[in-house]
Amino acid sequence: MDKAFIQAEATRAFDCIKGGGVAILALDLSYAIGSNTQESVERVIRAKRRPAEKTNGGPGNIELSKELHILGERHHEMIRAVTVDYNLPLTVCAPVRMDHPYMRAMDPWVLERSTKDGTFSLLINGGPLLDALVPMSLDQLCPIVGSSANISLQGCNFTLESIEPEIRAVADVETNLGLSKYYNPAGTGSTILSFPNLEVIRFGVFYDKIRDIFDSEFKQELPQRGRWVHKDQMEAAAAAGLSTDGGPA
């Protein structure tokens, strides 16, 4: 797709978010929704019917991750291998430098609801719109937080038209790049991996490939894909007496 068009759409979305609005973002993985202020984040939370305790992530790239995430060189190499060498999307959850100007620029209420135990998540290699958005966000110290543009736990939406009306109703700007590149019938989003402990928070659409990369490039074993998609579901299953394969615990 035309780079000038994507840049213009990213600028339009960024100006909206910086001004306190809500923007629907067309990413390779799925359609997402971004905001920046307490009021705009609260609008998104209500529309998504999202539990208040669930944290937001942010759009990122490999350079921003290296600046923000407190990790050793080996872990940064792992992230680069997945997102640059193999050109796959990955959401990285890792300890964050709270004293970095980017984090200090975040609204305190938004910061509290976007970090957990000193960690912050960044989606890396999310597509051309996100890649155009991140430098503006960093240069102007306007941190963006967001999540998938869908009712919570209903699966990702891969076209603008498929997004629930109540989600679209809170958006001040909508971007539209057609069908998401990584459309899949299961409605699966990105793999979320916690560093440095390498715990899987969500088994995403490319998890099996990512697992192979860790094995072949770093001799690092990640768990096999489980029955449950998200760590929260695994914990709820265990509490209900079920194992992650659906049988008795």
KENUNU-63003 format. One record per residue (C-alpha): residue number from 1; residue in one letter; y, x, z. Coordinates in nm, 2 decimals, always signed. Layout:
N
   num   residuo       py       px       pz
   NUM         A        Y        X        Z
...
# end
This chain:
249
   num   residuo       py       px       pz
     1         M    +0.00    +0.00    +0.00
     2         D    +0.36    +0.11    -0.07
     3         K    +0.48    +0.36    +0.19
     4         A    +0.84    +0.24    +0.17
     5         F    +0.72    -0.12    +0.24
     6         I    +0.52    -0.01    +0.54
     7         Q    +0.81    +0.19    +0.67
     8         A    +1.04    -0.10    +0.63
     9         E    +0.80    -0.33    +0.81
    10         A    +0.75    -0.08    +1.10
    11         T    +1.13    -0.05    +1.13
    12         R    +1.17    -0.43    +1.14
    13         A    +0.90    -0.46    +1.41
    14         F    +1.05    -0.17    +1.61
    15         D    +1.40    -0.31    +1.60
    16         C    +1.26    -0.64    +1.73
    17         I    +1.07    -0.49    +2.01
    18         K    +1.35    -0.26    +2.11
    19         G    +1.58    -0.56    +2.13
    20         G    +1.35    -0.73    +2.37
    21         G    +1.14    -0.93    +2.13
    22         V    +0.78    -0.97    +2.04
    23         A    +0.62    -0.84    +1.72
    24         I    +0.29    -0.91    +1.56
    25         L    +0.16    -0.58    +1.41
    26         A    -0.08    -0.54    +1.12
    27         L    -0.32    -0.26    +1.21
    28         D    -0.63    -0.13    +1.04
    29         L    -0.85    -0.25    +1.33
    30         S    -0.70    -0.60    +1.37
    31         Y    -0.37    -0.77    +1.42
    32         A    -0.20    -0.67    +1.75
    33         I    +0.11    -0.79    +1.94
    34         G    +0.37    -0.55    +2.08
    35         S    +0.65    -0.58    +2.33
    36         N    +0.86    -0.37    +2.56
    37         T    +1.04    -0.57    +2.84
    38         Q    +0.92    -0.77    +3.14
    39         E    +1.02    -1.09    +2.98
    40         S    +0.86    -1.02    +2.64
    41         V    +0.54    -0.89    +2.80
    42         E    +0.52    -1.20    +3.02
    43         R    +0.55    -1.42    +2.71
    44         V    +0.26    -1.24    +2.55
    45         I    +0.04    -1.26    +2.87
    46         R    +0.10    -1.64    +2.90
    47         A    +0.03    -1.70    +2.53
    48         K    -0.29    -1.49    +2.54
    49         R    -0.41    -1.65    +2.87
    50         R    -0.46    -1.29    +2.97
    51         P    -0.56    -1.21    +3.33
    52         A    -0.26    -1.05    +3.51
    53         E    -0.47    -0.76    +3.63
    54         K    -0.57    -0.64    +3.28
    55         T    -0.36    -0.35    +3.17
    56         N    -0.17    -0.31    +2.84
    57         G    -0.22    -0.01    +2.61
    58         G    +0.02    +0.15    +2.38
    59         P    +0.03    +0.27    +2.02
    60         G    +0.00    +0.64    +1.99
    61         N    -0.10    +0.94    +1.78
    62         I    -0.26    +1.28    +1.84
    63         E    +0.07    +1.45    +1.92
    64         L    +0.18    +1.18    +2.17
    65         S    -0.16    +1.20    +2.34
    66         K    -0.13    +1.57    +2.38
    67         E    +0.22    +1.53    +2.54
    68         L    +0.13    +1.24    +2.77
    69         H    -0.24    +1.29    +2.87
    70         I    -0.33    +1.54    +3.13
    71         L    -0.65    +1.68    +2.98
    72         G    -0.81    +2.01    +2.91
    73         E    -0.83    +2.16    +2.56
    74         R    -1.19    +2.06    +2.51
    75         H    -1.11    +1.69    +2.56
    76         H    -0.81    +1.71    +2.33
    77         E    -1.04    +1.87    +2.07
    78         M    -1.28    +1.58    +2.11
    79         I    -1.00    +1.33    +2.05
    80         R    -0.88    +1.53    +1.74
    81         A    -1.23    +1.54    +1.60
    82         V    -1.27    +1.16    +1.61
    83         T    -0.92    +1.06    +1.50
    84         V    -0.82    +1.35    +1.26
    85         D    -1.13    +1.53    +1.14
    86         Y    -1.34    +1.21    +1.10
    87         N    -1.04    +0.98    +1.06
    88         L    -1.16    +0.71    +1.30
    89         P    -0.96    +0.50    +1.54
    90         L    -1.00    +0.56    +1.91
    91         T    -0.83    +0.42    +2.22
    92         V    -0.79    +0.70    +2.48
    93         C    -0.76    +0.61    +2.84
    94         A    -0.66    +0.92    +3.05
    95         P    -0.44    +1.05    +3.33
    96         V    -0.08    +1.04    +3.22
    97         R    +0.23    +1.25    +3.30
    98         M    +0.44    +0.99    +3.48
    99         D    +0.73    +1.23    +3.48
   100         H    +0.74    +1.25    +3.10
   101         P    +1.06    +1.10    +2.96
   102         Y    +0.86    +0.85    +2.75
   103         M    +0.69    +0.71    +3.06
   104         R    +1.01    +0.72    +3.27
   105         A    +1.18    +0.51    +3.00
   106         M    +0.93    +0.23    +3.05
   107         D    +1.04    -0.08    +3.24
   108         P    +0.91    -0.04    +3.60
   109         W    +0.74    -0.39    +3.59
   110         V    +0.58    -0.31    +3.25
   111         L    +0.47    +0.04    +3.37
   112         E    +0.30    -0.11    +3.67
   113         R    +0.10    -0.35    +3.44
   114         S    +0.02    -0.08    +3.18
   115         T    -0.11    +0.19    +3.40
   116         K    -0.41    +0.20    +3.64
   117         D    -0.50    +0.47    +3.89
   118         G    -0.26    +0.70    +3.71
   119         T    -0.40    +0.64    +3.36
   120         F    -0.25    +0.51    +3.04
   121         S    -0.42    +0.41    +2.72
   122         L    -0.31    +0.50    +2.37
   123         L    -0.46    +0.37    +2.04
   124         I    -0.48    +0.66    +1.80
   125         N    -0.52    +0.64    +1.43
   126         G    -0.46    +0.26    +1.42
   127         G    -0.33    +0.25    +1.06
   128         P    -0.02    +0.32    +0.86
   129         L    +0.21    +0.07    +1.03
   130         L    +0.12    +0.21    +1.37
   131         D    +0.17    +0.57    +1.24
   132         A    +0.52    +0.48    +1.13
   133         L    +0.60    +0.30    +1.45
   134         V    +0.50    +0.57    +1.70
   135         P    +0.76    +0.83    +1.59
   136         M    +1.04    +0.58    +1.62
   137         S    +0.92    +0.48    +1.97
   138         L    +0.91    +0.84    +2.08
   139         D    +1.23    +0.95    +1.92
   140         Q    +1.43    +0.66    +2.07
   141         L    +1.24    +0.66    +2.40
   142         C    +1.14    +0.30    +2.36
   143         P    +0.78    +0.27    +2.49
   144         I    +0.58    -0.01    +2.33
   145         V    +0.29    -0.18    +2.50
   146         G    +0.05    -0.43    +2.34
   147         S    -0.29    -0.57    +2.29
   148         S    -0.48    -0.76    +2.02
   149         A    -0.31    -1.07    +1.88
   150         N    -0.56    -1.33    +2.00
   151         I    -0.65    -1.55    +2.29
   152         S    -0.81    -1.32    +2.55
   153         L    -1.19    -1.28    +2.50
   154         Q    -1.19    -1.47    +2.17
   155         G    -1.24    -1.17    +1.95
   156         C    -0.99    -0.99    +1.72
   157         N    -0.80    -1.16    +1.43
   158         F    -0.81    -0.98    +1.10
   159         T    -0.54    -1.18    +0.91
   160         L    -0.21    -1.31    +1.01
   161         E    -0.32    -1.66    +0.92
   162         S    -0.62    -1.65    +1.15
   163         I    -0.40    -1.58    +1.46
   164         E    -0.39    -1.87    +1.70
   165         P    -0.07    -2.08    +1.67
   166         E    +0.03    -2.03    +2.03
   167         I    +0.02    -1.65    +1.98
   168         R    +0.23    -1.67    +1.66
   169         A    +0.47    -1.90    +1.84
   170         V    +0.58    -1.62    +2.08
   171         A    +0.64    -1.36    +1.81
   172         D    +0.99    -1.30    +1.69
   173         V    +0.87    -1.09    +1.40
   174         E    +0.54    -1.10    +1.21
   175         T    +0.41    -0.82    +0.98
   176         N    +0.15    -0.89    +0.72
   177         L    -0.06    -0.63    +0.54
   178         G    -0.34    -0.87    +0.44
   179         L    -0.70    -0.83    +0.57
   180         S    -0.74    -0.56    +0.83
   181         K    -0.92    -0.25    +0.69
   182         Y    -1.19    -0.26    +0.96
   183         Y    -1.27    -0.63    +0.95
   184         N    -1.61    -0.71    +1.10
   185         P    -1.77    -1.05    +1.16
   186         A    -1.83    -0.97    +1.53
   187         G    -1.45    -0.95    +1.59
   188         T    -1.48    -0.60    +1.75
   189         G    -1.18    -0.38    +1.81
   190         S    -1.14    -0.01    +1.89
   191         T    -1.37    +0.19    +2.11
   192         I    -1.20    +0.26    +2.44
   193         L    -1.31    +0.59    +2.60
   194         S    -1.20    +0.71    +2.94
   195         F    -1.12    +1.08    +2.98
   196         P    -1.21    +1.32    +3.13
   197         N    -1.52    +1.14    +3.27
   198         L    -1.61    +1.01    +2.92
   199         E    -1.69    +0.66    +3.05
   200         V    -1.71    +0.39    +2.79
   201         I    -1.47    +0.11    +2.87
   202         R    -1.53    -0.08    +2.54
   203         F    -1.80    -0.03    +2.27
   204         G    -1.59    -0.06    +1.96
   205         V    -1.66    -0.11    +1.59
   206         F    -1.71    +0.27    +1.53
   207         Y    -1.88    +0.35    +1.86
   208         D    -2.21    +0.47    +1.71
   209         K    -2.03    +0.71    +1.48
   210         I    -1.81    +0.84    +1.76
   211         R    -2.13    +0.89    +1.97
   212         D    -2.28    +1.09    +1.68
   213         I    -1.96    +1.31    +1.66
   214         F    -1.97    +1.39    +2.03
   215         D    -2.33    +1.49    +2.00
   216         S    -2.31    +1.69    +1.68
   217         E    -1.97    +1.86    +1.74
   218         F    -1.97    +1.90    +2.12
   219         K    -2.33    +1.86    +2.23
   220         Q    -2.20    +1.59    +2.46
   221         E    -2.41    +1.28    +2.51
   222         L    -2.25    +0.94    +2.54
   223         P    -2.45    +0.63    +2.64
   224         Q    -2.61    +0.41    +2.38
   225         R    -2.43    +0.09    +2.29
   226         G    -2.51    -0.18    +2.55
   227         R    -2.54    -0.55    +2.53
   228         W    -2.20    -0.60    +2.67
   229         V    -1.88    -0.50    +2.48
   230         H    -1.65    -0.43    +2.77
   231         K    -1.69    -0.25    +3.10
   232         D    -1.55    -0.57    +3.27
   233         Q    -1.84    -0.77    +3.12
   234         M    -2.09    -0.51    +3.24
   235         E    -1.96    -0.53    +3.59
   236         A    -1.96    -0.91    +3.59
   237         A    -2.32    -0.90    +3.46
   238         A    -2.43    -0.66    +3.73
   239         A    -2.26    -0.88    +3.99
   240         A    -2.45    -1.18    +3.86
   241         G    -2.78    -0.99    +3.89
   242         L    -2.82    -0.90    +3.52
   243         S    -2.86    -0.56    +3.37
   244         T    -2.66    -0.44    +3.07
   245         D    -2.95    -0.54    +2.84
   246         G    -2.94    -0.90    +2.96
   247         G    -3.25    -0.88    +3.18
   248         P    -3.27    -0.88    +3.56
   249         A    -3.08    -0.60    +3.73
# end
